[in-house]
Amino acid sequence: MILVKGLIFILIFISCTYLGILISKKYTNRVKELKEFKNALGIIETKIKFTYEPLGEIFKEISSNFSTNISNIFINTCDNMKNYNIGKAWELAIEDGNTYMLKEDKEVLKSLGKLLGKTDVNGQISQIEQTSEFLNNQIEKAEVERVKNEKLYKTLGIVSGIGLVILLI
């Protein structure tokens, strides 16, 4: 009986700790996704500037170079381009994307789609540069949040696990 109780207490502690770690990962993943998106925008800018490839081909190439969440946005944009213009396809892909980005991150990325493919090369490059600057600011904010909240949720998971075990004893 004592062995069973001990195992239950250990499982409760491990579950709470794991939950705290899981919640803290969303902050790390947001930073990672913002950095990947910034790199993807750099690739788009370079391709637009120097190769004049169609956006669909650029997006397909980018989708093979990044993590699943970011890759899916570019793949979904390509799929959506069959039924919508590039702006609407981009907006739908960002909105439906399963990412850790905040609403304000998504709003700025959606605004980029309004000019993609509709203005001249310089207009598109200028919009991409503005979006990259915004992402730089968001990355800095996300890093600060990550440092603060990652440790908080990990500690909270451990402490709540210990607290539950103590309450059940």
Residue frames relative to the residue before (quaternion, step in Angstrom):
aa qw qx qy qz dx dy dz
M 1.0000 0.0000 0.0000 0.0000 0.00 0.00 0.00
I 0.6577 0.4976 -0.3042 0.4767 3.57 0.97 -0.87
L 0.6267 0.5406 -0.3293 0.4545 3.56 1.06 -0.75
V 0.6467 0.5105 -0.3133 0.4723 3.59 0.98 -0.82
K 0.6470 0.5081 -0.3139 0.4740 3.58 0.95 -0.88
G 0.6413 0.5316 -0.3159 0.4543 3.55 0.96 -0.86
L 0.6611 0.4992 -0.3000 0.4730 3.57 0.96 -0.87
I 0.6371 0.5174 -0.3272 0.4683 3.59 0.99 -0.81
F 0.6553 0.5105 -0.3112 0.4617 3.60 0.94 -0.86
I 0.6460 0.5081 -0.3147 0.4749 3.56 0.99 -0.82
L 0.6553 0.5060 -0.3130 0.4654 3.59 0.97 -0.83
I 0.6319 0.5182 -0.3327 0.4707 3.60 1.01 -0.77
F 0.6615 0.5039 -0.3057 0.4637 3.58 0.89 -0.92
I 0.6749 0.4909 -0.2941 0.4659 3.59 0.87 -0.94
S 0.6455 0.5270 -0.3208 0.4502 3.60 0.98 -0.82
C 0.6720 0.4865 -0.2995 0.4713 3.59 0.89 -0.90
T 0.6451 0.5145 -0.3171 0.4675 3.57 0.97 -0.84
Y 0.6576 0.5083 -0.3037 0.4658 3.57 0.94 -0.90
L 0.6348 0.5276 -0.3235 0.4626 3.58 1.00 -0.81
G 0.6462 0.5130 -0.3142 0.4695 3.60 0.98 -0.80
I 0.6531 0.4980 -0.3035 0.4830 3.58 0.99 -0.83
L 0.6429 0.5353 -0.3160 0.4474 3.56 0.98 -0.86
I 0.6659 0.4848 -0.2983 0.4822 3.58 0.94 -0.87
S 0.6645 0.5133 -0.3134 0.4436 3.60 0.96 -0.79
K 0.5860 0.6067 -0.3604 0.3983 3.61 1.15 -0.56
K 0.5820 0.5956 -0.3923 0.3908 3.60 1.07 -0.56
Y 0.6347 0.5200 -0.3356 0.4628 3.60 1.09 -0.59
T 0.6428 0.5026 -0.3112 0.4872 3.57 1.03 -0.78
N 0.6739 0.5064 -0.2929 0.4513 3.56 0.93 -0.90
R 0.6111 0.5429 -0.3573 0.4518 3.61 1.05 -0.68
V 0.6485 0.5064 -0.3191 0.4703 3.59 0.90 -0.90
K 0.6553 0.5225 -0.3075 0.4507 3.56 0.92 -0.93
E 0.6837 0.4894 -0.2900 0.4571 3.58 0.89 -0.92
L 0.6403 0.5157 -0.3341 0.4608 3.60 0.96 -0.78
K 0.6532 0.5013 -0.3151 0.4720 3.59 0.98 -0.81
E 0.6516 0.5074 -0.3181 0.4656 3.58 0.97 -0.80
F 0.6432 0.5150 -0.3234 0.4653 3.57 1.00 -0.81
K 0.6278 0.5265 -0.3347 0.4655 3.57 1.01 -0.78
N 0.6486 0.5016 -0.3139 0.4788 3.60 0.98 -0.81
A 0.6350 0.5272 -0.3259 0.4611 3.58 1.00 -0.81
L 0.6460 0.5093 -0.3211 0.4692 3.59 0.99 -0.80
G 0.6123 0.5412 -0.3438 0.4627 3.58 1.09 -0.67
I 0.6462 0.5045 -0.3138 0.4789 3.57 1.01 -0.80
I 0.6395 0.5197 -0.3278 0.4619 3.58 0.94 -0.89
E 0.6526 0.5244 -0.3148 0.4473 3.56 0.91 -0.94
T 0.6731 0.4958 -0.2936 0.4636 3.57 0.88 -0.92
K 0.6646 0.5042 -0.3044 0.4599 3.57 0.91 -0.90
I 0.6513 0.5026 -0.3206 0.4694 3.59 0.95 -0.84
K 0.6896 0.5130 -0.2761 0.4301 3.54 0.92 -0.97
F 0.8430 0.2644 -0.0899 0.4598 3.56 0.79 -1.00
T 0.7848 0.3497 -0.2012 0.4704 3.61 0.96 -0.64
Y 0.2485 -0.8004 0.5053 0.2056 3.59 1.19 -0.47
E 0.2718 0.7583 -0.5398 0.2443 3.59 1.09 0.70
P 0.5556 -0.5792 0.4585 0.3816 3.61 -1.13 0.48
L 0.6120 -0.5903 0.3827 0.3613 3.57 -1.08 0.72
G 0.6022 0.5735 -0.3607 0.4223 3.60 1.02 -0.68
E 0.6761 0.4788 -0.2855 0.4819 3.58 0.96 -0.86
I 0.6233 0.5320 -0.3341 0.4658 3.56 1.04 -0.79
F 0.6727 0.5000 -0.2964 0.4579 3.57 0.91 -0.92
K 0.6338 0.5209 -0.3377 0.4614 3.61 1.00 -0.75
E 0.6512 0.5093 -0.3128 0.4676 3.58 0.99 -0.82
I 0.6586 0.5076 -0.3074 0.4627 3.57 0.94 -0.89
S 0.6362 0.5612 -0.3404 0.4054 3.59 0.94 -0.82
S 0.6824 0.4770 -0.3017 0.4645 3.59 1.10 -0.50
N 0.6928 0.5085 -0.2699 0.4342 3.60 1.24 -0.26
F 0.7522 0.3936 -0.2014 0.4886 3.61 1.19 -0.25
S 0.7096 -0.4533 0.3294 0.4272 3.54 -1.36 0.17
T 0.7421 -0.4623 0.2710 0.4026 3.52 -1.27 0.42
N 0.6888 0.4976 -0.3092 0.4272 3.60 0.75 -0.99
I 0.6941 0.4465 -0.2721 0.4948 3.59 0.87 -0.94
S 0.6241 0.5485 -0.3292 0.4486 3.56 0.99 -0.83
N 0.6537 0.5297 -0.3134 0.4402 3.57 0.95 -0.87
I 0.6043 0.5511 -0.3632 0.4464 3.59 1.05 -0.67
F 0.6978 0.4611 -0.2767 0.4732 3.58 0.89 -0.89
I 0.6274 0.5162 -0.3358 0.4766 3.58 1.05 -0.71
N 0.6717 0.4952 -0.2957 0.4649 3.58 0.93 -0.91
T 0.5978 0.5443 -0.3631 0.4631 3.58 1.08 -0.65
C 0.6525 0.5070 -0.3123 0.4686 3.59 0.92 -0.89
D 0.6607 0.4991 -0.3054 0.4702 3.58 0.96 -0.86
N 0.6792 0.4982 -0.2866 0.4564 3.58 0.95 -0.88
M 0.5798 0.6041 -0.3711 0.4015 3.59 1.17 -0.54
K 0.5481 0.6066 -0.3998 0.4145 3.59 1.22 -0.28
N 0.7859 0.3169 -0.1410 0.5119 3.57 1.11 -0.73
Y 0.7839 0.2470 -0.1128 0.5584 3.60 1.18 -0.52
N 0.5729 -0.5338 0.4585 0.4203 3.55 -1.29 0.12
I 0.7245 -0.4667 0.2847 0.4197 3.58 -1.26 0.36
G 0.6475 0.5417 -0.3225 0.4283 3.59 0.97 -0.84
K 0.6939 0.4537 -0.2654 0.4921 3.56 0.87 -0.97
A 0.6280 0.5386 -0.3342 0.4515 3.60 1.02 -0.79
W 0.6510 0.5106 -0.2981 0.4761 3.57 0.99 -0.90
E 0.6626 0.5179 -0.3027 0.4484 3.58 0.89 -0.97
L 0.6670 0.4951 -0.3005 0.4687 3.59 0.92 -0.88
A 0.6561 0.5140 -0.3124 0.4558 3.58 0.97 -0.84
I 0.6474 0.5002 -0.3214 0.4768 3.59 0.99 -0.81
E 0.6789 0.5040 -0.2919 0.4469 3.57 0.87 -0.96
D 0.7384 0.4103 -0.2239 0.4862 3.58 0.94 -0.88
G 0.4865 0.6910 -0.4247 0.3247 3.58 1.25 -0.28
N 0.3363 -0.7297 0.5655 0.1862 3.53 -0.97 0.92
T 0.2483 0.7809 -0.5238 0.2327 3.55 0.24 1.31
Y 0.5217 -0.6191 0.4882 0.3259 3.52 -1.36 0.10
M 0.4250 0.7195 -0.4576 0.3036 3.58 1.26 0.12
L 0.4869 -0.6501 0.5051 0.2918 3.53 -1.22 0.62
K 0.6966 -0.4725 0.3371 0.4217 3.54 -1.30 0.29
E 0.6617 0.5067 -0.3216 0.4493 3.61 0.94 -0.81
D 0.5919 0.5468 -0.3602 0.4700 3.60 1.11 -0.61
K 0.6885 0.4916 -0.2752 0.4567 3.54 0.87 -1.01
E 0.6276 0.5532 -0.3440 0.4264 3.60 0.99 -0.79
V 0.6804 0.4696 -0.2995 0.4762 3.59 0.89 -0.87
L 0.6455 0.5065 -0.3287 0.4676 3.58 0.99 -0.75
K 0.6307 0.5204 -0.3361 0.4674 3.60 1.05 -0.69
S 0.6403 0.5328 -0.3368 0.4390 3.60 1.00 -0.74
L 0.5592 0.5883 -0.3868 0.4378 3.59 1.17 -0.50
G 0.6485 0.5566 -0.3156 0.4123 3.59 0.96 -0.82
K 0.5837 0.6030 -0.3752 0.3936 3.58 1.14 -0.52
L 0.7557 0.3595 -0.2074 0.5065 3.59 1.12 -0.57
L 0.5113 0.6496 -0.4320 0.3606 3.59 1.20 -0.33
G 0.8453 0.1434 -0.1338 0.4970 3.54 -0.81 1.02
K 0.6825 0.4942 -0.2930 0.4518 3.61 1.22 -0.12
T 0.7374 0.3296 -0.2139 0.5494 3.58 1.16 -0.44
D 0.6512 -0.4885 0.3801 0.4392 3.53 -1.27 0.02
V 0.7494 -0.4068 0.2753 0.4439 3.55 -1.33 0.17
N 0.6806 0.4980 -0.3019 0.4446 3.59 0.84 -0.92
G 0.6353 0.5298 -0.3247 0.4585 3.58 1.02 -0.73
Q 0.6639 0.4953 -0.2971 0.4750 3.54 0.97 -0.86
I 0.6546 0.5103 -0.3120 0.4624 3.56 0.95 -0.87
S 0.6445 0.5186 -0.3217 0.4605 3.56 0.97 -0.84
Q 0.6566 0.4933 -0.3145 0.4761 3.62 0.95 -0.80
I 0.6345 0.5181 -0.3317 0.4679 3.60 1.00 -0.77
E 0.6454 0.5145 -0.3196 0.4654 3.61 0.99 -0.82
Q 0.6405 0.5115 -0.3273 0.4701 3.60 0.98 -0.79
T 0.6589 0.5000 -0.3053 0.4719 3.56 0.94 -0.86
S 0.6285 0.5301 -0.3312 0.4629 3.61 1.03 -0.74
E 0.6340 0.5175 -0.3270 0.4726 3.58 1.01 -0.78
F 0.6312 0.5147 -0.3300 0.4772 3.56 0.98 -0.81
L 0.6626 0.5060 -0.3132 0.4548 3.58 0.91 -0.89
N 0.5891 0.5567 -0.3697 0.4542 3.61 1.08 -0.65
N 0.6657 0.4931 -0.2977 0.4744 3.58 0.93 -0.92
Q 0.6702 0.4973 -0.3000 0.4621 3.56 0.94 -0.87
I 0.6162 0.5373 -0.3460 0.4604 3.59 1.07 -0.70
E 0.6417 0.5162 -0.3247 0.4651 3.59 0.96 -0.83
K 0.6652 0.4896 -0.3002 0.4771 3.59 0.92 -0.90
A 0.6608 0.5156 -0.3057 0.4517 3.57 0.95 -0.88
E 0.6150 0.5405 -0.3416 0.4615 3.59 1.07 -0.71
V 0.6491 0.5086 -0.3141 0.4704 3.58 0.95 -0.89
E 0.6594 0.4977 -0.2994 0.4773 3.58 0.94 -0.89
R 0.6381 0.5400 -0.3273 0.4407 3.56 0.97 -0.85
V 0.6675 0.5038 -0.3089 0.4530 3.57 0.84 -0.99
K 0.6970 0.4771 -0.2714 0.4613 3.56 0.90 -0.93
N 0.7939 0.3788 -0.1812 0.4399 3.57 0.64 -1.12
E 0.5799 0.5915 -0.3928 0.3993 3.58 1.05 -0.59
K 0.6879 0.4608 -0.2762 0.4880 3.56 0.85 -0.95
L 0.6150 0.5703 -0.3372 0.4277 3.58 1.04 -0.83
Y 0.7322 0.4328 -0.2529 0.4611 3.60 0.75 -1.02
K 0.6060 0.5291 -0.3649 0.4687 3.58 1.06 -0.60
T 0.6741 0.4848 -0.2872 0.4775 3.57 0.90 -0.94
L 0.6415 0.5321 -0.3179 0.4519 3.56 0.98 -0.85
G 0.6364 0.5250 -0.3249 0.4624 3.59 1.02 -0.75
I 0.6695 0.4904 -0.2984 0.4714 3.56 0.92 -0.90
V 0.6863 0.4892 -0.2875 0.4550 3.58 0.85 -0.99
S 0.6636 0.4844 -0.3244 0.4687 3.60 0.94 -0.79
G 0.6112 0.5397 -0.3492 0.4618 3.60 1.08 -0.62
I 0.6586 0.4839 -0.3054 0.4886 3.56 0.93 -0.89
G 0.6502 0.5308 -0.3180 0.4409 3.59 0.97 -0.89
L 0.6651 0.4986 -0.3107 0.4610 3.59 0.90 -0.84
V 0.6372 0.5219 -0.3235 0.4659 3.55 1.00 -0.82
I 0.6556 0.5053 -0.3092 0.4682 3.58 0.94 -0.87
L 0.6524 0.5163 -0.3174 0.4551 3.59 0.95 -0.83
L 0.7049 0.4687 -0.2673 0.4604 3.58 0.99 -0.80
I 0.5701 0.5613 -0.3970 0.4499 3.59 1.20 -0.36
